[in-house]
Protein backbone atom coordinates (compact mmCIF):
# COMPACT_ATOMS: atom_id res chain seq x y z
CA UNK A 1 0.00 0.00 0.00
CA UNK A 2 1.27 3.42 -0.85
CA UNK A 3 1.68 5.96 1.94
CA UNK A 4 -0.79 8.50 0.59
CA UNK A 5 -2.86 10.78 2.76
CA UNK A 6 -5.90 8.91 4.05
CA UNK A 7 -8.26 11.68 3.01
CA UNK A 8 -6.80 11.61 -0.50
CA UNK A 9 -7.30 7.83 -0.65
CA UNK A 10 -10.94 8.20 0.39
CA UNK A 11 -11.45 11.19 -1.91
CA UNK A 12 -12.74 13.54 0.78
CA UNK A 13 -11.72 16.91 2.17
CA UNK A 14 -9.60 17.04 5.33
CA UNK A 15 -12.48 18.80 7.09
CA UNK A 16 -15.02 16.14 6.08
CA UNK A 17 -17.45 15.02 8.75
CA UNK A 18 -17.88 11.42 9.89
CA UNK A 19 -20.85 10.70 7.64
CA UNK A 20 -19.01 11.93 4.54
CA UNK A 21 -15.99 9.78 5.35
CA UNK A 22 -18.19 6.74 5.97
CA UNK A 23 -20.14 7.23 2.73
CA UNK A 24 -16.93 7.64 0.73
CA UNK A 25 -15.50 4.47 2.26
CA UNK A 26 -18.62 2.42 1.56
CA UNK A 27 -18.79 3.63 -2.04
CA UNK A 28 -15.13 2.82 -2.71
CA UNK A 29 -15.26 -0.47 -0.82
CA UNK A 30 -18.19 -1.67 -2.92
CA UNK A 31 -16.55 -0.46 -6.11
CA UNK A 32 -13.22 -2.22 -5.45
CA UNK A 33 -14.37 -5.26 -3.45
CA UNK A 34 -12.62 -8.46 -4.60
CA UNK A 35 -15.96 -10.30 -4.85
CA UNK A 36 -17.20 -7.75 -7.38
CA UNK A 37 -13.89 -7.83 -9.29
CA UNK A 38 -12.77 -11.47 -9.34
CA UNK A 39 -9.21 -11.90 -10.56
CA UNK A 40 -8.50 -8.15 -10.62
CA UNK A 41 -5.38 -7.64 -8.50
CA UNK A 42 -5.52 -3.85 -8.86
CA UNK A 43 -9.03 -3.78 -7.37
CA UNK A 44 -7.86 -5.97 -4.50
CA UNK A 45 -4.91 -3.66 -3.77
CA UNK A 46 -7.17 -0.59 -3.97
CA UNK A 47 -9.71 -2.26 -1.65
CA UNK A 48 -7.00 -2.87 0.95
CA UNK A 49 -5.76 0.70 0.59
CA UNK A 50 -9.27 2.13 1.08
CA UNK A 51 -9.94 -0.16 4.06
CA UNK A 52 -6.70 0.84 5.76
CA UNK A 53 -7.37 4.55 5.16
CA UNK A 54 -10.83 4.22 6.72
CA UNK A 55 -9.42 2.29 9.69
CA UNK A 56 -6.89 5.06 10.29
CA UNK A 57 -9.60 7.71 10.00
CA UNK A 58 -11.68 5.93 12.64
CA UNK A 59 -8.72 5.46 14.98
CA UNK A 60 -7.85 9.14 14.68
CA UNK A 61 -11.46 10.14 15.43
CA UNK A 62 -11.54 12.15 18.73
CA UNK A 63 -14.70 10.50 20.16
CA UNK A 64 -13.11 7.10 19.52
CA UNK A 65 -9.99 8.22 21.37
CA UNK A 66 -12.16 9.28 24.32
CA UNK A 67 -14.00 5.95 24.24
CA UNK A 68 -10.70 4.06 24.12
CA UNK A 69 -9.33 6.03 27.08
CA UNK A 70 -12.49 5.29 29.09
CA UNK A 71 -12.32 1.61 28.21
CA UNK A 72 -8.68 1.43 29.32
CA UNK A 73 -9.41 3.30 32.54
CA UNK A 74 -12.27 1.00 33.56
CA UNK A 75 -12.06 -2.16 31.42
CA UNK A 76 -14.87 -3.88 33.30
CA UNK A 77 -17.28 -1.16 32.13
CA UNK A 78 -16.88 -0.86 28.38
CA UNK A 79 -19.03 1.97 27.04
CA UNK A 80 -20.83 1.52 23.73
CA UNK A 81 -19.12 3.27 20.82
CA UNK A 82 -20.82 4.17 17.56
CA UNK A 83 -19.19 6.02 14.71
C-alpha positions in Angstrom: 0.0 0.0 0.0 1.3 3.4 -0.8 1.7 6.0 1.9 -0.8 8.5 0.6 -2.9 10.8 2.8 -5.9 8.9 4.1 -8.3 11.7 3.0 -6.8 11.6 -0.5 -7.3 7.8 -0.7 -10.9 8.2 0.4 -11.4 11.2 -1.9 -12.7 13.5 0.8 -11.7 16.9 2.2 -9.6 17.0 5.3 -12.5 18.8 7.1 -15.0 16.1 6.1 -17.5 15.0 8.7 -17.9 11.4 9.9 -20.9 10.7 7.6 -19.0 11.9 4.5 -16.0 9.8 5.3 -18.2 6.7 6.0 -20.1 7.2 2.7 -16.9 7.6 0.7 -15.5 4.5 2.3 -18.6 2.4 1.6 -18.8 3.6 -2.0 -15.1 2.8 -2.7 -15.3 -0.5 -0.8 -18.2 -1.7 -2.9 -16.6 -0.5 -6.1 -13.2 -2.2 -5.4 -14.4 -5.3 -3.4 -12.6 -8.5 -4.6 -16.0 -10.3 -4.9 -17.2 -7.7 -7.4 -13.9 -7.8 -9.3 -12.8 -11.5 -9.3 -9.2 -11.9 -10.6 -8.5 -8.1 -10.6 -5.4 -7.6 -8.5 -5.5 -3.9 -8.9 -9.0 -3.8 -7.4 -7.9 -6.0 -4.5 -4.9 -3.7 -3.8 -7.2 -0.6 -4.0 -9.7 -2.3 -1.6 -7.0 -2.9 0.9 -5.8 0.7 0.6 -9.3 2.1 1.1 -9.9 -0.2 4.1 -6.7 0.8 5.8 -7.4 4.6 5.2 -10.8 4.2 6.7 -9.4 2.3 9.7 -6.9 5.1 10.3 -9.6 7.7 10.0 -11.7 5.9 12.6 -8.7 5.5 15.0 -7.9 9.1 14.7 -11.5 10.1 15.4 -11.5 12.2 18.7 -14.7 10.5 20.2 -13.1 7.1 19.5 -10.0 8.2 21.4 -12.2 9.3 24.3 -14.0 6.0 24.2 -10.7 4.1 24.1 -9.3 6.0 27.1 -12.5 5.3 29.1 -12.3 1.6 28.2 -8.7 1.4 29.3 -9.4 3.3 32.5 -12.3 1.0 33.6 -12.1 -2.2 31.4 -14.9 -3.9 33.3 -17.3 -1.2 32.1 -16.9 -0.9 28.4 -19.0 2.0 27.0 -20.8 1.5 23.7 -19.1 3.3 20.8 -20.8 4.2 17.6 -19.2 6.0 14.7 
